């Protein structure tokens, strides 16, 4: 009789490959548009929290559903969802506490990058303690989950700040913020923590996490990538000022003419979009390199406990004959 208590093969969950993520994305987008229409038509401020939650959580939660359909081993869909919510809350709380005393400076973006990636890494390690098997792919999926939770709660805060003004609720600013952050979320926090998760899990031996040189290098890399992302607005604006006609000469008098200001703004926008694309491509390439490298040097994983039914199936009793009569 075959013993199914231990198996080296990944455990296929019953919820795999049902396309939940894209179905939820389409349905959630329709609800978000409907909420916008009703809010604009009625002017009901009570709908603003619904709009904020839908716009901020839709894409990150679809990332969670994407992960839930692909995890293997000991990770359940419920654990993935809890990692999203609990990891997201603790992530933004920890980052807020550590960033509370930062002063506006050139190094602020670097400090923010290191702080936020450190907090997410701590949450990921806590979530991953008993996860088996610890493979780079599994680490990338769980890292993406923690990053999605952080992105969702952070986006909700940005959307709230954009909506509340001294003149009342600014619906246009709210929608602009939500759309921009929803588009960028998968190549921002989600991608950075996925890279770090893949490296952390790839460094594990005998299902135990280890702090190695590769992990430290990956952490520094994603933190600097994060800092570059956050500082793109300032970098592109400075470049636009330098390369736009006589903008620097006009600034010596303390102002820019409307025409020069429009030219600087247009160039800065184009450069920002290019910068976002380049940064996102760098992150995607880094993740693919990590996953491919680790796939080629994969170490044998310890047996993964499979689900055991209780009571166990009846077998031949002691002293009885197993041969057919």
PATORBA-420145 format. One record per residue: residue number from 0; residue in one letter; x, y, z of N, C-alpha, C in turn. Coordinates in nm, 3 decimals. Example, Ala and Ser with C-alpha at 12.3 -4.5 7.8 and 13.67 -1.06 7.14 Angstrom:
0,a,1.319,-0.569,0.780,1.230,-0.450,0.780,1.320,-0.330,0.780
1,s,1.285,-0.225,0.708,1.367,-0.106,0.714,1.290,0.003,0.787
***
This chain:
0,x,0.084,-0.120,0.000,0.000,0.000,0.000,0.088,0.125,0.000
1,x,0.051,0.224,-0.081,0.130,0.346,-0.091,0.106,0.436,0.029
2,x,0.211,0.489,0.086,0.200,0.582,0.198,0.199,0.725,0.145
3,x,0.086,0.796,0.160,0.071,0.931,0.106,0.099,1.038,0.210
4,x,0.150,0.999,0.325,0.171,1.099,0.429,0.280,1.197,0.393
5,x,0.379,1.152,0.318,0.488,1.240,0.278,0.508,1.230,0.128
6,x,0.526,1.344,0.068,0.544,1.346,-0.077,0.635,1.461,-0.114
7,x,0.723,1.439,-0.210,0.811,1.547,-0.256,0.745,1.630,-0.365
8,x,0.632,1.586,-0.416,0.563,1.660,-0.521,0.480,1.772,-0.461
9,x,0.470,1.889,-0.528,0.390,1.999,-0.478,0.244,1.956,-0.462
10,x,0.182,2.007,-0.357,0.042,1.976,-0.333,-0.044,2.071,-0.415
11,x,-0.125,2.017,-0.501,-0.211,2.098,-0.586,-0.338,2.132,-0.510
12,x,-0.362,2.261,-0.490,-0.480,2.302,-0.416,-0.603,2.299,-0.506
13,x,-0.722,2.275,-0.450,-0.843,2.267,-0.532,-0.884,2.400,-0.595
14,x,-0.828,2.512,-0.544,-0.866,2.643,-0.597,-0.775,2.688,-0.711
15,x,-0.685,2.605,-0.756,-0.588,2.647,-0.858,-0.653,2.667,-0.995
16,x,-0.604,2.770,-1.064,-0.634,2.792,-1.206,-0.783,2.811,-1.236
17,x,-0.850,2.889,-1.153,-0.990,2.918,-1.181,-1.009,3.058,-1.240
18,x,-0.901,3.132,-1.257,-0.912,3.265,-1.314,-0.983,3.365,-1.226
19,x,-0.974,3.348,-1.094,-1.041,3.441,-1.003,-0.990,3.583,-1.022
20,x,-0.859,3.597,-1.045,-0.800,3.730,-1.041,-0.853,3.818,-1.152
21,x,-0.860,3.768,-1.276,-0.905,3.853,-1.385,-1.057,3.871,-1.383
22,x,-1.131,3.772,-1.334,-1.275,3.788,-1.319,-1.307,3.895,-1.214
23,x,-1.231,3.893,-1.104,-1.249,3.994,-0.999,-1.209,4.132,-1.050
24,x,-1.103,4.137,-1.130,-1.057,4.265,-1.184,-1.165,4.328,-1.272
25,x,-1.225,4.250,-1.361,-1.329,4.302,-1.449,-1.454,4.342,-1.370
26,x,-1.497,4.255,-1.279,-1.615,4.286,-1.200,-1.593,4.405,-1.107
27,x,-1.476,4.410,-1.046,-1.445,4.522,-0.957,-1.434,4.654,-1.031
28,x,-1.378,4.650,-1.151,-1.369,4.772,-1.231,-1.508,4.824,-1.267
29,x,-1.599,4.733,-1.301,-1.736,4.774,-1.332,-1.803,4.838,-1.210
30,x,-1.781,4.780,-1.092,-1.838,4.837,-0.969,-1.776,4.974,-0.938
31,x,-1.646,4.986,-0.965,-1.578,5.114,-0.940,-1.635,5.223,-1.030
32,x,-1.654,5.192,-1.159,-1.713,5.290,-1.252,-1.855,5.325,-1.209
33,x,-1.932,5.225,-1.170,-2.070,5.251,-1.125,-2.071,5.341,-1.003
34,x,-1.979,5.318,-0.912,-1.971,5.402,-0.791,-1.935,5.546,-0.827
35,x,-1.846,5.564,-0.924,-1.810,5.699,-0.969,-1.934,5.771,-1.025
36,x,-2.009,5.700,-1.109,-2.127,5.760,-1.173,-2.229,5.801,-1.068
37,x,-2.257,5.713,-0.973,-2.357,5.743,-0.871,-2.309,5.856,-0.780
38,x,-2.180,5.854,-0.744,-2.126,5.960,-0.658,-2.134,6.095,-0.727
39,x,-2.097,6.101,-0.855,-2.103,6.227,-0.930,-2.246,6.274,-0.949
40,x,-2.338,6.180,-0.970,-2.477,6.217,-0.996,-2.549,6.264,-0.871
41,x,-2.519,6.203,-0.758,-2.591,6.236,-0.635,-2.516,6.333,-0.545
42,x,-2.384,6.342,-0.562,-2.304,6.426,-0.473,-2.304,6.375,-0.330
43,x,-2.328,6.245,-0.313,-2.336,6.184,-0.180,-2.196,6.155,-0.127
44,x,-2.153,6.230,-0.026,-2.019,6.213,0.029,-2.001,6.081,0.099
45,x,-2.111,6.015,0.138,-2.101,5.886,0.206,-2.044,5.777,0.115
46,x,-2.047,5.801,-0.016,-1.995,5.703,-0.112,-1.844,5.716,-0.132
47,x,-1.784,5.824,-0.081,-1.641,5.846,-0.102,-1.557,5.733,-0.040
48,x,-1.585,5.688,0.085,-1.507,5.575,0.138,-1.516,5.450,0.051
49,x,-1.635,5.422,-0.005,-1.650,5.308,-0.096,-1.562,5.325,-0.218
50,x,-1.558,5.445,-0.270,-1.476,5.474,-0.388,-1.328,5.458,-0.357
51,x,-1.288,5.504,-0.240,-1.147,5.492,-0.199,-1.108,5.346,-0.183
52,x,-1.192,5.268,-0.115,-1.159,5.128,-0.092,-1.155,5.048,-0.221
53,x,-1.255,5.069,-0.307,-1.258,4.997,-0.435,-1.136,5.031,-0.521
54,x,-1.108,5.160,-0.533,-0.997,5.201,-0.619,-0.861,5.162,-0.565
55,x,-0.846,5.158,-0.433,-0.716,5.130,-0.372,-0.687,4.981,-0.359
56,x,-0.792,4.901,-0.338,-0.772,4.759,-0.309,-0.795,4.668,-0.428
57,x,-0.858,4.716,-0.534,-0.896,4.626,-0.643,-0.775,4.557,-0.705
58,x,-0.679,4.634,-0.755,-0.563,4.573,-0.822,-0.477,4.493,-0.724
59,x,-0.441,4.547,-0.604,-0.363,4.465,-0.511,-0.432,4.336,-0.470
60,x,-0.565,4.340,-0.451,-0.634,4.217,-0.411,-0.639,4.118,-0.527
61,x,-0.643,4.166,-0.650,-0.635,4.075,-0.765,-0.499,4.008,-0.770
62,x,-0.395,4.078,-0.725,-0.262,4.015,-0.714,-0.268,3.899,-0.615
63,x,-0.340,3.920,-0.504,-0.354,3.815,-0.404,-0.425,3.693,-0.462
64,x,-0.531,3.716,-0.538,-0.603,3.605,-0.600,-0.514,3.533,-0.703
65,x,-0.434,3.610,-0.776,-0.338,3.551,-0.870,-0.242,3.459,-0.794
66,x,-0.194,3.504,-0.679,-0.103,3.424,-0.597,-0.174,3.301,-0.542
67,x,-0.297,3.320,-0.493,-0.370,3.209,-0.431,-0.393,3.094,-0.529
68,x,-0.399,3.124,-0.657,-0.420,3.021,-0.757,-0.290,2.950,-0.796
69,x,-0.178,2.995,-0.742,-0.049,2.940,-0.785,0.039,2.888,-0.672
70,x,0.005,2.915,-0.547,0.087,2.866,-0.438,0.075,2.715,-0.427
71,x,0.177,2.653,-0.374,0.179,2.508,-0.357,0.222,2.478,-0.214
72,x,0.227,2.350,-0.182,0.278,2.310,-0.052,0.182,2.341,0.061
73,x,0.236,2.393,0.170,0.159,2.411,0.293,0.080,2.540,0.297
74,x,0.088,2.623,0.193,0.021,2.753,0.195,-0.122,2.739,0.145
75,x,-0.218,2.788,0.223,-0.357,2.785,0.183,-0.400,2.923,0.134
76,x,-0.513,2.929,0.066,-0.565,3.056,0.018,-0.594,3.150,0.135
77,x,-0.643,3.096,0.247,-0.672,3.180,0.364,-0.545,3.242,0.418
78,x,-0.434,3.167,0.422,-0.307,3.222,0.470,-0.257,3.333,0.379
79,x,-0.278,3.318,0.249,-0.238,3.423,0.155,-0.317,3.551,0.180
80,x,-0.448,3.538,0.200,-0.533,3.655,0.225,-0.495,3.722,0.357
81,x,-0.468,3.641,0.460,-0.427,3.698,0.589,-0.293,3.769,0.576
82,x,-0.201,3.712,0.497,-0.071,3.778,0.476,-0.091,3.913,0.409
83,x,-0.187,3.921,0.319,-0.218,4.047,0.251,-0.267,4.153,0.350
84,x,-0.367,4.119,0.429,-0.425,4.219,0.519,-0.336,4.248,0.639
85,x,-0.292,4.143,0.709,-0.209,4.164,0.828,-0.074,4.223,0.790
86,x,-0.013,4.169,0.683,0.115,4.222,0.638,0.104,4.366,0.592
87,x,-0.005,4.398,0.522,-0.024,4.536,0.476,-0.040,4.633,0.591
88,x,-0.119,4.595,0.691,-0.143,4.685,0.804,-0.015,4.706,0.884
89,x,0.050,4.597,0.920,0.174,4.610,0.997,0.282,4.680,0.915
90,x,0.281,4.659,0.786,0.380,4.726,0.701,0.367,4.877,0.704
91,x,0.245,4.928,0.683,0.227,5.074,0.681,0.244,5.133,0.819
92,x,0.204,5.059,0.924,0.223,5.110,1.060,0.371,5.120,1.095
93,x,0.446,5.014,1.064,0.589,5.016,1.092,0.662,5.121,1.014
94,x,0.630,5.135,0.886,0.694,5.236,0.804,0.661,5.376,0.854
95,x,0.537,5.397,0.895,0.498,5.529,0.946,0.575,5.566,1.071
96,x,0.593,5.470,1.162,0.668,5.497,1.285,0.815,5.529,1.256
97,x,0.875,5.451,1.167,1.017,5.469,1.138,1.045,5.594,1.055
98,x,0.945,5.638,0.976,0.965,5.754,0.888,0.919,5.885,0.951
99,x,0.867,5.879,1.076,0.806,5.998,1.135,0.904,6.113,1.157
100,x,1.031,6.081,1.177,1.130,6.186,1.206,1.218,6.223,1.087
101,x,1.184,6.172,0.969,1.265,6.205,0.852,1.242,6.349,0.808
102,x,1.349,6.415,0.771,1.341,6.553,0.723,1.354,6.555,0.571
103,x,1.292,6.654,0.510,1.298,6.669,0.364,1.442,6.694,0.320
104,x,1.497,6.603,0.244,1.635,6.615,0.198,1.655,6.519,0.082
105,x,1.774,6.527,0.024,1.806,6.439,-0.088,1.808,6.293,-0.043
106,x,1.861,6.271,0.078,1.871,6.133,0.127,1.742,6.077,0.182
107,x,1.636,6.158,0.186,1.510,6.110,0.242,1.454,5.993,0.161
108,x,1.464,6.001,0.028,1.410,5.894,-0.056,1.484,5.763,-0.034
109,x,1.616,5.772,-0.015,1.694,5.651,0.012,1.653,5.592,0.147
110,x,1.636,5.679,0.247,1.595,5.631,0.379,1.457,5.566,0.374
111,x,1.365,5.628,0.301,1.230,5.571,0.288,1.236,5.434,0.219
112,x,1.318,5.424,0.114,1.332,5.296,0.044,1.381,5.186,0.136
113,x,1.485,5.214,0.214,1.539,5.114,0.304,1.440,5.080,0.416
114,x,1.372,5.180,0.471,1.278,5.155,0.580,1.161,5.069,0.533
115,x,1.098,5.108,0.425,0.979,5.036,0.380,1.012,4.895,0.333
116,x,1.125,4.878,0.265,1.162,4.742,0.222,1.203,4.656,0.341
117,x,1.262,4.716,0.444,1.297,4.641,0.565,1.171,4.594,0.636
118,x,1.073,4.682,0.650,0.948,4.645,0.717,0.878,4.532,0.642
119,x,0.871,4.543,0.510,0.806,4.437,0.432,0.884,4.306,0.441
120,x,1.017,4.314,0.446,1.098,4.193,0.457,1.073,4.123,0.591
121,x,1.063,4.201,0.697,1.035,4.144,0.830,0.900,4.073,0.830
122,x,0.798,4.138,0.773,0.666,4.076,0.764,0.671,3.948,0.682
123,x,0.742,3.951,0.571,0.752,3.834,0.484,0.819,3.718,0.557
124,x,0.929,3.745,0.627,0.999,3.639,0.700,0.908,3.579,0.808
125,x,0.831,3.664,0.875,0.739,3.614,0.978,0.633,3.524,0.916
126,x,0.578,3.566,0.804,0.475,3.488,0.736,0.533,3.355,0.685
127,x,0.660,3.356,0.644,0.718,3.242,0.573,0.784,3.139,0.664
128,x,0.778,3.157,0.794,0.853,3.069,0.884,0.822,2.922,0.862
129,x,0.694,2.888,0.850,0.656,2.747,0.843,0.609,2.706,0.703
130,x,0.637,2.789,0.606,0.595,2.757,0.470,0.689,2.653,0.409
131,x,0.633,2.551,0.349,0.711,2.453,0.275,0.636,2.422,0.146
132,x,0.708,2.399,0.035,0.853,2.410,0.021,0.895,2.555,0.004
133,x,1.016,2.585,0.043,1.070,2.721,0.028,1.150,2.728,-0.103
134,x,1.080,2.759,-0.209,1.142,2.773,-0.340,1.138,2.920,-0.381
135,x,1.224,2.962,-0.473,1.222,3.102,-0.518,1.086,3.145,-0.574
136,x,1.021,3.055,-0.648,0.890,3.090,-0.701,0.788,3.113,-0.591
137,x,0.791,3.026,-0.491,0.702,3.042,-0.375,0.732,3.171,-0.301
138,x,0.861,3.205,-0.287,0.898,3.328,-0.220,0.854,3.452,-0.296
139,x,0.865,3.446,-0.431,0.819,3.558,-0.513,0.669,3.580,-0.497
140,x,0.592,3.471,-0.493,0.448,3.483,-0.478,0.409,3.542,-0.343
141,x,0.471,3.492,-0.236,0.438,3.544,-0.103,0.489,3.687,-0.085
142,x,0.605,3.717,-0.144,0.654,3.854,-0.139,0.560,3.949,-0.210
143,x,0.509,3.906,-0.325,0.412,3.988,-0.398,0.287,4.012,-0.315
144,x,0.246,3.913,-0.236,0.128,3.928,-0.151,0.150,4.035,-0.045
145,x,0.263,4.029,0.024,0.293,4.128,0.126,0.306,4.267,0.064
146,x,0.373,4.274,-0.051,0.386,4.403,-0.120,0.252,4.457,-0.164
147,x,0.160,4.369,-0.207,0.027,4.413,-0.248,-0.051,4.469,-0.130
148,x,-0.039,4.406,-0.014,-0.106,4.458,0.104,-0.056,4.596,0.142
149,x,0.076,4.614,0.138,0.135,4.745,0.167,0.085,4.848,0.067
150,x,0.084,4.812,-0.061,0.042,4.905,-0.166,-0.104,4.945,-0.149
151,x,-0.190,4.850,-0.111,-0.333,4.878,-0.098,-0.360,4.979,0.013
152,x,-0.303,4.955,0.131,-0.329,5.046,0.243,-0.261,5.181,0.222
153,x,-0.143,5.181,0.161,-0.077,5.308,0.132,-0.156,5.388,0.029
154,x,-0.208,5.321,-0.074,-0.286,5.391,-0.177,-0.415,5.449,-0.117
155,x,-0.476,5.377,-0.024,-0.597,5.429,0.040,-0.567,5.559,0.114
156,x,-0.450,5.567,0.178,-0.412,5.690,0.246,-0.389,5.805,0.149
157,x,-0.321,5.777,0.039,-0.298,5.880,-0.062,-0.429,5.927,-0.125
158,x,-0.520,5.832,-0.151,-0.648,5.868,-0.209,-0.730,5.956,-0.114
159,x,-0.725,5.922,0.013,-0.798,6.003,0.113,-0.744,6.146,0.116
160,x,-0.611,6.159,0.118,-0.550,6.292,0.121,-0.582,6.371,-0.006
161,x,-0.589,6.302,-0.120,-0.621,6.370,-0.245,-0.766,6.416,-0.248
162,x,-0.855,6.340,-0.182,-0.998,6.373,-0.187,-1.034,6.489,-0.096
163,x,-0.969,6.500,0.020,-1.006,6.601,0.118,-0.929,6.730,0.094
164,x,-0.999,6.837,0.062,-0.940,6.969,0.042,-1.016,7.071,0.124
165,x,-0.963,7.193,0.129,-1.031,7.301,0.204,-1.161,7.342,0.137
166,x,-1.174,7.313,0.008,-1.297,7.347,-0.065,-1.397,7.232,-0.065
167,x,-1.365,7.122,0.001,-1.453,7.007,0.003,-1.387,6.886,-0.060
168,x,-1.466,6.795,-0.114,-1.415,6.672,-0.172,-1.380,6.695,-0.319
169,x,-1.255,6.665,-0.352,-1.207,6.680,-0.490,-1.212,6.543,-0.557
170,x,-1.322,6.513,-0.626,-1.342,6.383,-0.687,-1.242,6.356,-0.800
171,x,-1.209,6.459,-0.878,-1.115,6.441,-0.989,-0.977,6.403,-0.938
172,x,-0.930,6.473,-0.837,-0.799,6.442,-0.779,-0.796,6.302,-0.719
173,x,-0.905,6.264,-0.655,-0.915,6.130,-0.598,-0.903,6.023,-0.706
174,x,-0.977,6.039,-0.816,-0.975,5.941,-0.923,-0.839,5.936,-0.991
175,x,-0.778,6.051,-1.011,-0.645,6.056,-1.073,-0.544,5.979,-0.989
176,x,-0.549,6.000,-0.858,-0.457,5.931,-0.767,-0.479,5.781,-0.770
177,x,-0.606,5.739,-0.768,-0.637,5.596,-0.766,-0.594,5.528,-0.895
178,x,-0.622,5.589,-1.007,-0.587,5.529,-1.136,-0.436,5.515,-1.149
179,x,-0.363,5.621,-1.115,-0.217,5.618,-1.128,-0.156,5.511,-1.039
180,x,-0.199,5.505,-0.915,-0.140,5.409,-0.822,-0.183,5.266,-0.854
181,x,-0.305,5.249,-0.906,-0.349,5.115,-0.944,-0.267,5.060,-1.060
182,x,-0.237,5.146,-1.156,-0.158,5.104,-1.272,-0.015,5.069,-1.230
183,x,0.040,5.147,-1.138,0.180,5.129,-1.101,0.202,5.027,-0.991
184,x,0.096,4.987,-0.918,0.113,4.897,-0.805,0.184,4.766,-0.840
185,x,0.148,4.697,-0.949,0.216,4.570,-0.978,0.365,4.582,-1.006
186,x,0.411,4.697,-1.054,0.553,4.714,-1.082,0.620,4.802,-0.977
187,x,0.554,4.820,-0.864,0.609,4.896,-0.753,0.632,4.805,-0.634
188,x,0.555,4.827,-0.528,0.571,4.748,-0.406,0.560,4.598,-0.432
189,x,0.467,4.558,-0.517,0.447,4.415,-0.545,0.574,4.354,-0.604
190,x,0.631,4.420,-0.703,0.749,4.368,-0.771,0.871,4.367,-0.680
191,x,0.892,4.475,-0.605,1.011,4.483,-0.521,1.013,4.374,-0.415
192,x,0.899,4.352,-0.348,0.896,4.249,-0.245,0.899,4.109,-0.305
193,x,0.849,4.094,-0.427,0.859,3.965,-0.495,1.004,3.929,-0.522
194,x,1.084,4.027,-0.565,1.227,4.002,-0.588,1.294,3.958,-0.459
195,x,1.269,4.033,-0.352,1.333,4.002,-0.223,1.286,3.866,-0.172
196,x,1.157,3.835,-0.189,1.105,3.706,-0.145,1.169,3.590,-0.220
197,x,1.189,3.607,-0.351,1.251,3.501,-0.430,1.394,3.474,-0.383
198,x,1.468,3.580,-0.353,1.606,3.562,-0.307,1.610,3.502,-0.166
199,x,1.522,3.549,-0.077,1.519,3.496,0.060,1.486,3.347,0.059
200,x,1.386,3.307,-0.017,1.350,3.166,-0.023,1.456,3.086,-0.096
201,x,1.519,3.146,-0.197,1.624,3.076,-0.269,1.745,3.048,-0.182
202,x,1.766,3.130,-0.078,1.880,3.110,0.011,1.852,3.009,0.121
203,x,1.728,2.962,0.132,1.691,2.868,0.238,1.756,2.732,0.214
204,x,1.793,2.665,0.321,1.845,2.530,0.315,1.772,2.445,0.419
205,x,1.732,2.327,0.378,1.657,2.238,0.466,1.535,2.308,0.526
206,x,1.470,2.388,0.442,1.349,2.462,0.477,1.371,2.565,0.588
207,x,1.495,2.607,0.608,1.526,2.711,0.706,1.578,2.835,0.634
208,x,1.524,2.951,0.671,1.569,3.076,0.610,1.707,3.113,0.663
209,x,1.788,3.173,0.574,1.923,3.213,0.612,1.951,3.354,0.563
210,x,2.030,3.426,0.641,2.077,3.558,0.598,2.210,3.540,0.528
211,x,2.212,3.558,0.398,2.333,3.538,0.318,2.370,3.668,0.248
212,x,2.485,3.664,0.183,2.529,3.781,0.109,2.432,3.817,-0.003
213,x,2.376,3.715,-0.068,2.279,3.740,-0.176,2.154,3.811,-0.123
214,x,2.111,3.771,-0.005,1.993,3.835,0.054,2.021,3.982,0.083
215,x,2.139,4.010,0.138,2.175,4.149,0.169,2.184,4.232,0.042
216,x,2.248,4.176,-0.061,2.260,4.248,-0.189,2.122,4.273,-0.249
217,x,2.034,4.173,-0.243,1.898,4.190,-0.296,1.822,4.296,-0.220
218,x,1.837,4.298,-0.088,1.769,4.400,-0.008,1.816,4.540,-0.043
219,x,1.946,4.557,-0.054,2.001,4.688,-0.091,1.953,4.727,-0.231
220,x,1.951,4.630,-0.321,1.909,4.659,-0.458,1.766,4.705,-0.468
221,x,1.673,4.633,-0.402,1.532,4.673,-0.410,1.507,4.803,-0.336
222,x,1.583,4.828,-0.228,1.567,4.955,-0.156,1.611,5.072,-0.243
223,x,1.721,5.056,-0.317,1.767,5.162,-0.407,1.672,5.178,-0.526
224,x,1.617,5.067,-0.574,1.517,5.074,-0.681,1.394,5.150,-0.634
225,x,1.354,5.124,-0.511,1.242,5.196,-0.448,1.273,5.344,-0.437
226,x,1.394,5.377,-0.392,1.433,5.517,-0.378,1.435,5.588,-0.513
227,x,1.486,5.520,-0.615,1.486,5.579,-0.749,1.345,5.607,-0.796
228,x,1.255,5.513,-0.773,1.114,5.528,-0.811,1.053,5.651,-0.744
229,x,1.074,5.664,-0.612,1.015,5.776,-0.537,1.074,5.911,-0.579
230,x,1.199,5.912,-0.620,1.266,6.039,-0.652,1.253,6.077,-0.799
231,x,1.182,5.996,-0.879,1.172,6.024,-1.022,1.111,6.160,-1.051
232,x,1.012,6.201,-0.970,0.948,6.331,-0.992,1.048,6.445,-0.984
233,x,1.130,6.446,-0.879,1.229,6.551,-0.863,1.339,6.545,-0.968
234,x,1.382,6.422,-1.001,1.489,6.406,-1.100,1.444,6.455,-1.238
235,x,1.324,6.412,-1.279,1.276,6.451,-1.411,1.245,6.601,-1.420
236,x,1.197,6.659,-1.312,1.170,6.804,-1.313,1.300,6.883,-1.328
237,x,1.405,6.837,-1.257,1.534,6.905,-1.267,1.591,6.894,-1.409
238,x,1.584,6.775,-1.467,1.633,6.756,-1.604,1.554,6.842,-1.702
239,x,1.423,6.848,-1.682,1.339,6.929,-1.771,1.375,7.077,-1.762
240,x,1.406,7.125,-1.643,1.446,7.266,-1.627,1.577,7.294,-1.700
241,x,1.670,7.198,-1.691,1.802,7.218,-1.751,1.792,7.223,-1.904
242,x,1.707,7.138,-1.960,1.704,7.124,-2.106,1.589,7.200,-2.173
243,x,1.522,7.286,-2.100,1.415,7.366,-2.159,1.461,7.510,-2.174
244,x,1.502,7.546,-2.293,1.532,7.684,-2.329,1.606,7.762,-2.222
245,x,1.546,7.876,-2.186,1.608,7.965,-2.088,1.539,7.956,-1.953
246,x,1.492,7.835,-1.916,1.419,7.817,-1.790,1.507,7.853,-1.670
247,x,1.633,7.812,-1.672,1.721,7.842,-1.560,1.747,7.992,-1.547
248,x,1.759,8.061,-1.659,1.778,8.206,-1.654,1.655,8.275,-1.596
249,x,1.537,8.229,-1.633,1.415,8.289,-1.579,1.402,8.264,-1.429
250,x,1.448,8.147,-1.385,1.439,8.117,-1.241,1.525,8.210,-1.157
251,x,1.626,8.269,-1.216,1.708,8.364,-1.142,1.627,8.486,-1.099
252,x,1.518,8.513,-1.171,1.430,8.624,-1.137,1.311,8.577,-1.052
253,x,1.311,8.447,-1.018,1.211,8.396,-0.925,1.082,8.347,-0.987
254,x,1.074,8.338,-1.119,0.950,8.290,-1.182,0.981,8.233,-1.319
255,x,0.881,8.159,-1.371,0.886,8.108,-1.508,0.767,8.165,-1.585
256,x,0.790,8.201,-1.708,0.681,8.249,-1.790,0.584,8.134,-1.816
257,x,0.456,8.164,-1.842,0.359,8.055,-1.867,0.402,7.961,-1.979
258,x,0.459,8.016,-2.083,0.501,7.932,-2.194,0.614,7.838,-2.153
259,x,0.713,7.893,-2.082,0.826,7.810,-2.036,0.779,7.708,-1.934
260,x,0.689,7.747,-1.847,0.636,7.656,-1.746,0.563,7.538,-1.812
261,x,0.486,7.567,-1.915,0.415,7.460,-1.985,0.513,7.365,-2.055
262,x,0.620,7.422,-2.113,0.719,7.338,-2.180,0.793,7.249,-2.080
263,x,0.829,7.307,-1.965,0.897,7.229,-1.861,0.807,7.118,-1.810
264,x,0.680,7.150,-1.787,0.586,7.050,-1.736,0.566,6.935,-1.836
265,x,0.557,6.968,-1.964,0.538,6.864,-2.066,0.659,6.772,-2.074
266,x,0.778,6.832,-2.076,0.899,6.751,-2.084,0.917,6.666,-1.958
267,x,0.886,6.724,-1.842,0.898,6.650,-1.717,0.803,6.530,-1.714
268,x,0.683,6.548,-1.767,0.587,6.437,-1.772,0.637,6.324,-1.860
269,x,0.690,6.360,-1.977,0.743,6.257,-2.068,0.860,6.184,-2.003
270,x,0.949,6.259,-1.943,1.065,6.197,-1.877,1.023,6.109,-1.760
271,x,0.919,6.151,-1.689,0.871,6.071,-1.575,0.817,5.938,-1.624
272,x,0.739,5.941,-1.730,0.683,5.816,-1.784,0.796,5.724,-1.830
273,x,0.895,5.781,-1.898,1.010,5.701,-1.943,1.084,5.643,-1.822
274,x,1.102,5.725,-1.719,1.171,5.678,-1.599,1.096,5.565,-1.531
275,x,0.964,5.577,-1.522,0.883,5.471,-1.462,0.897,5.341,-1.541
276,x,0.892,5.351,-1.673,0.904,5.232,-1.758,1.041,5.166,-1.740
277,x,1.146,5.248,-1.741,1.281,5.194,-1.726,1.298,5.127,-1.590
278,x,1.250,5.193,-1.483,1.262,5.136,-1.349,1.184,5.006,-1.337
279,x,1.063,5.004,-1.395,0.981,4.882,-1.391,1.050,4.768,-1.467
280,x,1.106,4.799,-1.583,1.175,4.697,-1.662,1.295,4.642,-1.586
281,x,1.370,4.730,-1.519,1.483,4.684,-1.438,1.437,4.585,-1.331
282,x,1.325,4.617,-1.264,1.274,4.528,-1.161,1.227,4.395,-1.218
283,x,1.157,4.398,-1.329,1.108,4.274,-1.391,1.224,4.186,-1.435
284,x,1.323,4.248,-1.498,1.441,4.172,-1.541,1.512,4.111,-1.421
285,x,1.525,4.187,-1.313,1.591,4.135,-1.193,1.515,4.014,-1.138
286,x,1.382,4.021,-1.134,1.303,3.907,-1.085,1.320,3.785,-1.174
287,x,1.316,3.805,-1.305,1.332,3.693,-1.398,1.470,3.629,-1.385
288,x,1.572,3.713,-1.368,1.709,3.660,-1.353,1.719,3.577,-1.226
289,x,1.662,3.626,-1.116,1.667,3.553,-0.989,1.596,3.419,-1.002
290,x,1.476,3.420,-1.059,1.400,3.296,-1.073,1.470,3.196,-1.166
291,x,1.525,3.246,-1.276,1.591,3.155,-1.371,1.720,3.100,-1.311
292,x,1.796,3.186,-1.242,1.922,3.140,-1.182,1.895,3.034,-1.076
293,x,1.795,3.058,-0.993,1.765,2.964,-0.887,1.705,2.835,-0.941
294,x,1.635,2.844,-1.054,1.580,2.723,-1.114,1.692,2.632,-1.162
295,x,1.800,2.697,-1.210,1.911,2.617,-1.261,1.997,2.558,-1.153
296,x,1.993,2.615,-1.032,2.076,2.565,-0.922,1.991,2.518,-0.806
297,x,1.871,2.473,-0.836,1.777,2.435,-0.731,1.832,2.319,-0.650
298,x,1.814,2.330,-0.518,1.856,2.225,-0.427,1.737,2.133,-0.398
299,x,1.762,2.006,-0.370,1.652,1.916,-0.336,1.580,1.967,-0.213
300,x,1.450,1.970,-0.218,1.371,2.017,-0.107,1.335,1.901,-0.016
301,x,1.315,1.932,0.110,1.271,1.832,0.205,1.130,1.786,0.171
302,x,1.093,1.666,0.210,0.958,1.618,0.179,0.853,1.712,0.236
303,x,0.747,1.732,0.160,0.639,1.820,0.201,0.527,1.738,0.261
304,x,0.486,1.765,0.386,0.376,1.688,0.444,0.250,1.707,0.363
305,x,0.191,1.597,0.323,0.063,1.604,0.254,-0.049,1.595,0.356
306,x,-0.169,1.625,0.311,-0.283,1.618,0.400,-0.307,1.473,0.440
307,x,-0.328,1.450,0.570,-0.348,1.316,0.622,-0.490,1.306,0.675
308,x,-0.564,1.210,0.629,-0.701,1.192,0.677,-0.700,1.118,0.810
309,x,-0.799,1.144,0.892,-0.810,1.078,1.022,-0.953,1.032,1.041
310,x,-0.975,0.908,1.077,-0.872,0.807,1.106,-0.805,0.757,0.980
311,x,-0.683,0.701,0.994,-0.612,0.651,0.875,-0.686,0.533,0.815
312,x,-0.663,0.510,0.684,-0.730,0.397,0.621,-0.690,0.265,0.685
313,x,-0.786,0.177,0.695,-0.761,0.049,0.761,-0.663,-0.035,0.680
314,x,-0.567,-0.094,0.744,-0.470,-0.181,0.679,-0.474,-0.319,0.741
315,x,-0.387,-0.403,0.699,-0.385,-0.538,0.757,-0.345,-0.534,0.903
316,x,-0.417,-0.600,0.988,-0.387,-0.603,1.131,-0.267,-0.692,1.158
317,x,-0.206,-0.666,1.273,-0.089,-0.743,1.313,-0.129,-0.891,1.330
318,x,-0.047,-0.974,1.271,-0.072,-1.116,1.283,-0.164,-1.173,1.177
319,x,-0.226,-1.088,1.096,-0.315,-1.138,0.993,-0.238,-1.160,0.865
320,x,-0.287,-1.243,0.781,-0.222,-1.271,0.656,-0.262,-1.170,0.551
321,x,-0.162,-1.121,0.473,-0.189,-1.025,0.368,-0.212,-1.091,0.234
322,x,-0.191,-1.219,0.227,-0.209,-1.288,0.098,-0.355,-1.325,0.079
323,x,-0.402,-1.319,-0.045,-0.542,-1.352,-0.069,-0.573,-1.498,-0.038
324,x,-0.694,-1.517,0.013,-0.732,-1.653,0.045,-0.798,-1.719,-0.074
***
